């Protein structure tokens, strides 16, 4: 059994920021992550609104955060499969497959979220074979081809524009008459001659046999159906918090988001949460960084209080 002062679950923007603050404050910190460090940042083609940084890729920012945390002494365990945990006691415990048991008085939960799906059988059958949720990862597979983007928020419009570097044509299919994106994203998409729009459409099926050939959609008012050709379909319709494994351990709302107060504390003493998995309105790298900072400072205060009382 290995003992730490704090255990951070999740190595996205929130988790890595928390680790930076904790480790720099000489708090012995372990970060557990089920995948690779960086989380959703790794899927972002370009970050152009991070304060003090003109532009860089999400993967570059993730790598810089990881390196900074480790330079201060953070222990990072990637691809960690948590078998069981106990968050109820003074000391919290995690059993990690092939690695053993780890304990700490303070925990920060930052598991992030996963791309929301359309829930279509055809979507699942073509996943990784024409259906993607990451323009950065898969855009270059569709060079000089027509592709479809499903969604109407900032991510959908921004990634549609980034995909025009590869594709001959990008058609955005959106379920409403208006986009739920910021003005700059809408203006940039509308100004790009390669980007086309199909509004107020419900996606019925991703068509194809051996590969994707297009998207079948229905206009919600008239009921008329349209087949939009494309060899690739990129879906950007939001996220689902990665919190199912936390049910029964901390309070979640009806959407599965972790409930916290203004210092990121959950309903369990010594357990904090940060990032996209907690209840919040805006989900950006900067808001995740802010959450991670606050959670780390609150966790450090909690640890110091326990030390003063020798708990």
N, C-alpha and C positions, 0 to 999 in steps of 0.2 A: 504494500500500500504506500502510495506517494502522497505527501502532504504539501499543499500550496496555500497561499493566503487567499487567492482568488482564482476561480475557474471561469473562463469566458467560453460560451458555446456559440460558435459561429465566427468565421473569419472574413466577413464582408467588411464594408466601410465602418459600420458601427462597432463590430467586434474588434477589429484591428485598432481603431481609435481608442477604445477602452483599454486595450492591452498597452498601447503606447503610454497613455497617462498613468496607468497602474505601475508598469515596470519602471518608468522614469521616477516614480515616487518610491521606489525600492519595495514595492509590493510584489512578492513572488507570484508570478502569474502563468497559468497554463491556458492555452487556447486549443479547444477541440473543434474540429470541423469535419463534416462528413465528406467533403469534396476537396477542392483546391482553394487556397487562400485567394480572396478577392470577391467571391460570390458573384452577384449580378454585375459588378463592375467589369468583370472579364468579358461580358457580352456587349459592352457599350463601345461602339466604333470610335466615337470622338467625345471627349469631355471639354466643353468650351466655356462653361460657366462656373468653374471651380475658382474661388477667389485667389488671385495672385498667380494664376496659371493661365497662359494664353490658350493653349490647346495641347492635348495629349490623349492617348487612347486610355480606355478604362483599364486595360490590362497593365499598362505602364504605371498608372496611379496605384493600382492594387499591389504591384510589385514594390513600389516605393514605400507604401504603408507597411507591408510585411517586413521589408528589410529594416525599416525604422524601429518597429516593435521588437524585432529580434536583436537589434543593436543595443537596446536598453535591457535585454535579458529575458524577454518573453520566450517561453517554451511553446512551440507551435507543433501540434500533432494533426496533420492532415489525414484525410480518409479514415477518420476515427468512427468506428461503429459503436455507438452507445447501446449496451445491452440492457442496463437498468440504472436507475438513479433514485436517490432519496433526498428530497429538498425540505423535508419537514423538521429536521433536527437542528441543533446549534451548528453541527458540522454536516455539510452536504457531501454526498458521495455519488460518484459515477463509476460504473463498471464498464470498461472499454474492451471490446473484443481484441484478443491477442496482446493487450497492453497492460491489463490489470485494473486495479481500483485506485481512484484518485479522489482526494477529499480536500475541502476548503470551507472556511466559515462564510465566504461570500461567493455568490454566483451571478454572472451577468448573462442573460439569455439573449442572443442575437442571431437567431436561426434564419432570418430573412424570409424570402418568399420564392415561389416558383411561377413560371408563366401560366396564365389561365388558358384553358383549352376551349374549343368550340363544343366539345363533347360529341363529335361525330365519329361513327365507326370508320368512315373513309379517312378521316384525319389521322386516326390511330394507325390504320393500315399503311399509310404513306409517311408516317413519322420517320425522319431520317432518309427518306427516299423521295424527297420532293417537298415535304412539309417541314418547316423549320421555325424556330422561335428566336433565332440569332442571326442577324444580318452580317455581323462581323465574322462569325464562324463559317457561314455557308454561301455568302454572296458571290464569291468568285466561281462557284460551281455553275453559275447561270450566266456566264459571259455571253453577251449578244443574244440573249433569249428574252422572251416576254415572261414577266412574273407578276404575281398578285400579292398585295399586302392587305390583310384584314385588320381593321381597327380605325380609330379616329382620335386618339389622344396624341400627346407629344411624342411618345415612343414610335407610334405607327408612322406619323408624318416625317419625323426626323430620320428614321431608318429607311423609309421609302426613298427619300432624297439620297441617302448614302448608297442605296442599292442601284441608283442610276449610273454609278461608276462602272457597273458591270452589265446591267441589263439593257436591252434595246428599248424596252417599254415597261413601265410599272403602273399597274392599275390598283388604286386604293378602293376597297369595298368597305363601306361603313353603314351601320344599321340605322343611323339617324340622318336627318336633313342637314345638321350642322355638326362641325367637329368640336370635340371637347379638348381642344389644344390651345396653347398660347398663340397670340397673334403672329409672333415671329415665325413659328413653325408652320402655320397655315400659309403665310405669305411666301415662305421659302419653297414650300411644296407647289403652290400654284404658279410660281414663277419658273418652275422647271418644266421645260417642254416635253420631257420624257414621262412626266407623271400625269396620269389621267384619273378620273374620279367616277365612282358609281355609288350614289348615295341612297339612303333609306332602303337598304337591301338586307334581307335575312339570308345568310349562307345556308344552303340546303345540303350541298355535297361537294366534296373535292373529287373531281372526275378523273378517270384514267383506268388503265388496265395494268400494263407492265410499268408504267410511270405516270406521273401527273400530267394531265392534258388541259386542266383548267378548273374553274370554280362555277358551280351552278348556284344561282341566287334568285330570290323572289322579291320583287318590289312590294313593299309592305302595304301600300294603298291600293294599287291596281291589281296585284296578284300576278302580274306578268313575270315570266321567268327569263333569265339571261344567262348564257354560257360565256364566261370571260376566259379566253385562252391564256394559258401560261404553263410553263414546265416546272415552276416552283411557286409555293405558297408560303408566305411569311406571316405569322399570326402574332399580333401585338394587341391584346385585349385586356390587359391588366395582369394581376398577380393573385396568387393564393398563399396566405401565410403558412410557413412550414412549422405548424404547431400541433398537428394531430397527436404527436407523441407526448405533448405536454398536458393533454386532457387529464384532469384529476390531480394535477400537480400544482398548477397555478390558475388563477381566474382568467378565463377567456370570454370574449363577448360572442354575440350570435354569429359573427363572421369568422370566428376562430382567432381573433387578434388578442394579444396579451394586454390585459388591463393594468395600467400603471398610474402612479401619481406624478406630480410635477418634477420629482427627482428620480423618476424611472423605477421606483420601488413597486414591486408586485404585492400581492396579499400575503406572501410568505416572508417573514423577517430574514434579511440577508440575501434575498433573491431580487435581482433587478432585471430590467429588460430594456433593449435598445434596438433601434432600426425599424425596418419595414414590417416586422412581425408584430409590433405593438400597435395599439389604437392610436391613429393619427390621421390627419387629413392629407398632408403633403409628403410625398416619398421621393426624395432626391438624395444624391450622395451627400450634399451638405447637411441635410436634416438628419441623416444617419450619423454623420460625424458629430453633430451637436448632441444627439442622443447618447452616443458612446462616451463623449466627454462628461456629460452630466452623470451618467450611470457610474463611470469610473470614480468620479469625485465622491459621489454618494457612497459607493462601496468602500472606498478608502476611509471615509469617515466612520462607517459601520465597523470596519476592521479595527480602527484605532480605538473606538469606544469599547469594543470587546477586549482589547488588550489592556485598557485602563482598568476594566473590571475583572480581568483575568478569567474570562469565560472560555 
